[in-house]
Amino acid sequence: MLSDWLDLSFEGKTPRSRTGGPANGRYRLLGSGMLELVPNTPQPEAYSCVISAGIHGNETAPIELVGELLAALETGQVRLGAPLLILLGNLPAIAAGQRFINTNLNRLFRRDLEESGPEPDRARELMATVDAFYARHQDHPPLHYDMHTAIRDSRYPRFAVEPYGEGPPTEENQWHWLAGAGLQAVLHQHCHSWTFSHYSRHYHGAQAFTLELGKVAEFGHNDLTALRPMSELLKALAEGVLPASAPPSRMAFFQVERELMRESEDFSLCFAEDTPNFTEFAPGRCLARDATAGECRVGNTPLAVVFPNAEVEIGARAALLVATTPPPRT
């Protein structure tokens, strides 16, 4: 059943059996695009793992990685050793091959959400499912990897965004695991952003990251070879064993200095539309013009842009402006 679950989820169909499992555990369907796997005997090093993909419907590589993981569990190549929650985010958008249907799902993960519509309703459903999963598996520390791909090229095609958190800092082992999984850079967020990974960190104290794993492509056109180390990390987490590790110094580290917001219809970025993520601009360079907010210029120190997108909704973030920072001490 696990090998068919993805396709059935995209088609809006419910498998005949909502329960079952690999030889060393069981699975349970919690709702559309929501699959929980629980081992008979969790490993001592296991985390309570939330693995999410498809929060943006056109980001297909992470969904293919989920498919590989489920196939390995079903065939016994990977033996389940940790509680695992697999979530597919925006199912209608995945089926349509679109980033979203009405609005960006990955800005809606807050408990005081008041909006209505397909994406807000799905955000509430996903948040409730994560809450219940972590409550059921309190014997293991919470972890959440929310996997994405970027809409543009990047100086660092594979990078992690560490959500802002006021609780315990990120564990040292996470930096080693991410480096071992082939991540090339880390971006520290500077404020609450209400993404899915931020939700797990903010409300549950989870080790949580948004993982950008290359560039958007259609199903079947992703370079999964470059993501093989990431696939191995997911399999290790599912087994409840320690993943491969590498020195964090292999990765470049950045800190968000500010968010560039779109405040009006008359808004434009002052650089080419295809500018790669982490492109650096010199002091004084104009980055954007907005009829309401005016010009945005680089200050006294160089800044790089990440996630630039002039077509966001009014009031939404059009880019992150970031500066280099030293690696964490480990």
TORBA-804442 format. One record per residue (C-alpha): residue number from 1; residue in three letters; x, y, z. Coordinates in steps of 0.001 Angstrom, whole numbers, plus 500000, padded with zeros to 6 digits. Example, Ala and Ser with C-alpha at 12.3 -4.5 7.8 and 13.67 -1.06 7.14 Angstrom:
 resi resn     c1     c2     c3
    1  ALA 512300 495500 507800
    2  SER 513670 498940 507140
***
This chain:
 resi resn     c1     c2     c3
    1  MET 500000 500000 500000
    2  LEU 502780 502448 500865
    3  SER 504015 502501 497269
    4  ASP 500521 503481 496048
    5  TRP 499761 506051 498734
    6  LEU 501302 509023 496946
    7  ASP 499418 508492 493682
    8  LEU 496144 507841 495475
    9  SER 496614 510992 497539
   10  PHE 497151 513097 494405
   11  GLU 494012 511627 492864
   12  GLY 491954 512347 495971
   13  LYS 491305 508653 496540
   14  THR 491339 506711 499808
   15  PRO 493184 503362 499885
   16  ARG 491072 500314 500704
   17  SER 492922 499751 503946
   18  ARG 493627 502665 506281
   19  THR 495915 500587 508484
   20  GLY 498634 498019 507978
   21  GLY 502355 498121 508030
   22  PRO 505837 496856 507391
   23  ALA 506943 493776 509304
   24  ASN 508407 495769 512191
   25  GLY 505684 498384 512621
   26  ARG 502332 499685 511492
   27  TYR 500954 502546 509477
   28  ARG 497770 504530 509812
   29  LEU 496131 506992 507429
   30  LEU 495166 510089 509386
   31  GLY 493538 511962 506512
   32  SER 494261 513058 502947
   33  GLY 498007 513164 502461
   34  MET 498676 512264 506094
   35  LEU 500430 509007 506947
   36  GLU 501718 507929 510371
   37  LEU 504164 505043 510803
   38  VAL 504953 503666 514261
   39  PRO 507625 501011 514951
   40  ASN 506990 498010 517176
   41  THR 510258 498767 518971
   42  PRO 511544 502353 518670
   43  GLN 515301 502746 518708
   44  PRO 516935 504593 521634
   45  GLU 518264 507352 519335
   46  ALA 514909 507861 517592
   47  TYR 513202 511215 517121
   48  SER 509494 511795 516590
   49  CYS 509943 512756 512948
   50  VAL 507652 514920 510839
   51  ILE 508645 514844 507167
   52  SER 506607 517193 504971
   53  ALA 506643 517915 501241
   54  GLY 504390 519569 498712
   55  ILE 503538 522609 500827
   56  HIS 504041 524296 497456
   57  GLY 502451 522105 494816
   58  ASN 505017 522546 492047
   59  GLU 507998 521487 494189
   60  THR 508287 517850 493199
   61  ALA 511769 516620 494167
   62  PRO 510888 516323 497888
   63  ILE 507788 514296 496984
   64  GLU 509963 511931 494977
   65  LEU 512273 511569 497988
   66  VAL 509234 510666 500116
   67  GLY 508288 508072 497518
   68  GLU 511760 506529 497711
   69  LEU 511575 506405 501506
   70  LEU 508162 504705 501514
   71  ALA 509282 502181 498896
   72  ALA 512352 501336 501001
   73  LEU 510164 500847 504082
   74  GLU 507683 498662 502221
   75  THR 510358 496381 500767
   76  GLY 512207 496082 504074
   77  GLN 515308 497841 502757
   78  VAL 514727 500300 505618
   79  ARG 513432 498961 508931
   80  LEU 511161 501340 510774
   81  GLY 512688 502376 514104
   82  ALA 511187 505816 514790
   83  PRO 507701 507364 514897
   84  LEU 507249 508967 511502
   85  LEU 504599 511382 510210
   86  ILE 504606 511914 506438
   87  LEU 502617 514938 505265
   88  LEU 501754 516086 501753
   89  GLY 500823 519744 502013
   90  ASN 498729 521284 499260
   91  LEU 497173 518329 497426
   92  PRO 495066 520334 494916
   93  ALA 498124 522420 494014
   94  ILE 500241 519259 493602
   95  ALA 497614 517792 491266
   96  ALA 497527 521035 489272
   97  GLY 501312 521490 489231
   98  GLN 500908 524951 490752
   99  ARG 502648 526662 493664
  100  PHE 499281 527240 495359
  101  ILE 495574 527564 494523
  102  ASN 494525 530808 496227
  103  THR 497333 531826 498567
  104  ASN 500753 530713 499822
  105  LEU 500172 527896 502300
  106  ASN 503614 528350 503836
  107  ARG 502690 531654 505488
  108  LEU 499637 530369 507376
  109  PHE 500984 528162 510174
  110  ARG 499906 530065 513271
  111  ARG 497303 529099 515831
  112  ASP 495447 532421 515678
  113  LEU 494828 532050 511930
  114  GLU 491546 533744 510993
  115  GLU 491531 533444 507189
  116  SER 489210 531066 505372
  117  GLY 489615 529148 502139
  118  PRO 491362 525996 500855
  119  GLU 494878 526852 502039
  120  PRO 493894 528192 505491
  121  ASP 491708 525145 506070
  122  ARG 494565 522858 505068
  123  ALA 496955 524732 507379
  124  ARG 494612 524122 510337
  125  GLU 494372 520441 509428
  126  LEU 498142 520060 509190
  127  MET 498768 521926 512455
  128  ALA 496243 519767 514330
  129  THR 497820 516605 512926
  130  VAL 501319 517679 513998
  131  ASP 500043 518598 517478
  132  ALA 498439 515193 517947
  133  PHE 501479 513329 516586
  134  TYR 503918 515003 518947
  135  ALA 501506 514444 521848
  136  ARG 501335 510710 521079
  137  HIS 505105 510333 520904
  138  GLN 506435 512445 523748
  139  ASP 509023 509813 524646
  140  HIS 511108 510948 521674
  141  PRO 512351 514473 520913
  142  PRO 510432 516234 518132
  143  LEU 511981 516890 514746
  144  HIS 510533 518400 511553
  145  TYR 512117 518611 508109
  146  ASP 509890 520544 505686
  147  MET 511296 519901 502211
  148  HIS 511044 522353 499315
  149  THR 512709 523378 496076
  150  ALA 513368 526988 495076
  151  ILE 511837 528757 492094
  152  ARG 515209 530087 490887
  153  ASP 518870 529150 490592
  154  SER 521124 529563 493609
  155  ARG 524786 529952 494461
  156  TYR 523984 527190 496968
  157  PRO 521336 524926 495377
  158  ARG 520790 522951 498591
  159  PHE 520385 524989 501753
  160  ALA 518545 524971 505061
  161  VAL 516505 527750 506633
  162  GLU 516624 527658 510428
  163  PRO 513367 529148 511749
  164  TYR 513477 531830 514392
  165  GLY 512978 530414 517873
  166  GLU 512921 531746 521406
  167  GLY 513390 528337 522998
  168  PRO 516384 525972 523096
  169  PRO 518979 526490 520345
  170  THR 519439 524096 517468
  171  GLU 521334 520991 518587
  172  GLU 524905 520638 517401
  173  ASN 524162 517295 515781
  174  GLN 521762 518957 513342
  175  TRP 524557 520988 511754
  176  HIS 526642 517835 511337
  177  TRP 523708 515905 509852
  178  LEU 522817 518645 507397
  179  ALA 526424 518900 506252
  180  GLY 526519 515121 505913
  181  ALA 523359 515260 503804
  182  GLY 525001 517525 501248
  183  LEU 523497 520846 502339
  184  GLN 525699 523711 501186
  185  ALA 524427 526639 503238
  186  VAL 522310 527578 506244
  187  LEU 520168 530674 506646
  188  HIS 519239 531790 510174
  189  GLN 515856 533510 510328
  190  HIS 515623 536679 512418
  191  CYS 511919 536812 513344
  192  HIS 508694 534816 513338
  193  SER 507767 533826 509794
  194  TRP 504839 531348 510287
  195  THR 506179 528725 507930
  196  PHE 505484 525048 508605
  197  SER 508920 524352 510081
  198  HIS 508616 527491 512224
  199  TYR 505330 526128 513579
  200  SER 507010 522988 514935
  201  ARG 509894 524934 516425
  202  HIS 507782 527723 517912
  203  TYR 504958 525657 519409
  204  HIS 506703 522338 520084
  205  GLY 510388 523182 520549
  206  ALA 511241 520814 517699
  207  GLN 514505 520625 515847
  208  ALA 513077 522042 512634
  209  PHE 514246 523308 509246
  210  THR 512923 524324 505887
  211  LEU 515137 522455 503429
  212  GLU 515577 523866 499919
  213  LEU 516704 520973 497737
  214  GLY 517489 522397 494334
  215  LYS 515264 524094 491779
  216  VAL 511618 523540 490867
  217  ALA 511082 520911 488163
  218  GLU 508277 518674 486956
  219  PHE 507942 515099 488205
  220  GLY 510585 512895 486594
  221  HIS 512897 515810 485765
  222  ASN 514632 516233 489134
  223  ASP 518304 515503 489683
  224  LEU 517883 512988 492485
  225  THR 521556 511990 492257
  226  ALA 522511 515258 493948
  227  LEU 519919 514477 496650
  228  ARG 521171 510984 497438
  229  PRO 522820 512091 500731
  230  MET 519540 513753 501739
  231  SER 517681 510542 500946
  232  GLU 520090 508643 503196
  233  LEU 519444 511125 506019
  234  LEU 515681 510514 505761
  235  LYS 516198 506762 505817
  236  ALA 518417 506997 508912
  237  LEU 515784 509068 510710
  238  ALA 513119 506514 509797
  239  GLU 515320 503742 511159
  240  GLY 516005 505696 514351
  241  VAL 519778 505526 513880
  242  LEU 522434 508223 513708
  243  PRO 522779 509679 510187
  244  ALA 526003 510352 508341
  245  SER 527875 513357 509684
  246  ALA 530259 515964 508283
  247  PRO 531902 519140 509607
  248  PRO 529503 522115 509605
  249  SER 532374 524227 508239
  250  ARG 531570 522704 504856
  251  MET 528474 524914 504771
  252  ALA 528214 528681 504371
  253  PHE 526160 530437 507056
  254  PHE 523990 533524 506666
  255  GLN 521838 535647 508950
  256  VAL 518695 537443 507772
  257  GLU 519166 541187 508271
  258  ARG 515742 542290 507087
  259  GLU 512736 541335 504983
  260  LEU 511919 543249 501829
  261  MET 508130 543631 501733
  262  ARG 505808 544488 498872
  263  GLU 503517 547306 500058
  264  SER 501744 548370 496850
  265  GLU 500698 547365 493333
  266  ASP 503441 549632 491965
  267  PHE 506380 547500 493087
  268  SER 509492 546314 491285
  269  LEU 512829 544696 492058
  270  CYS 515862 546526 490711
  271  PHE 517751 543494 489478
  272  ALA 517171 540804 486898
  273  GLU 514275 538440 487435
  274  ASP 516566 535408 487103
  275  THR 519091 536611 489715
  276  PRO 520190 533516 491692
  277  ASN 519618 533167 495419
  278  PHE 522526 534438 497556
  279  THR 523656 536953 494928
  280  GLU 525475 539722 496820
  281  PHE 524958 543458 496248
  282  ALA 527319 546258 497229
  283  PRO 526521 549108 499651
  284  GLY 524271 551753 498147
  285  ARG 522742 549477 495518
  286  CYS 518990 549988 494995
  287  LEU 517195 546678 495390
  288  ALA 513524 547621 495062
  289  ARG 511103 550458 494436
  290  ASP 507651 550608 495963
  291  ALA 505068 553388 495554
  292  THR 504238 553184 499259
  293  ALA 507508 552184 500938
  294  GLY 509862 554004 498566
  295  GLU 513301 552721 497602
  296  CYS 515154 549934 499378
  297  ARG 518930 550310 499237
  298  VAL 521804 548280 500658
  299  GLY 523310 549951 503723
  300  ASN 526951 550136 504741
  301  THR 527705 546423 504399
  302  PRO 527046 544095 501449
  303  LEU 523817 542081 501462
  304  ALA 522715 539071 499473
  305  VAL 519165 538362 498310
  306  VAL 517312 535111 498903
  307  PHE 513843 534148 497629
  308  PRO 513355 537314 495516
  309  ASN 509885 537360 493958
  310  ALA 508239 540578 492773
  311  GLU 504926 538811 492099
  312  VAL 504010 538113 495729
  313  GLU 500762 539403 497168
  314  ILE 500664 542930 498613
  315  GLY 501823 542766 502220
  316  ALA 503931 539659 501559
  317  ARG 507693 539215 501593
  318  ALA 509372 539901 498250
  319  ALA 512905 538907 499342
  320  LEU 515134 538181 502288
  321  LEU 518246 540338 502657
  322  VAL 521044 538366 504307
  323  ALA 524650 538748 505456
  324  THR 527377 536181 506038
  325  THR 527891 534975 509604
  326  PRO 530368 532553 511218
  327  PRO 529454 528866 511583
  328  PRO 528102 527870 515010
  329  ARG 530621 526523 517460
  330  THR 530391 522745 517718
***
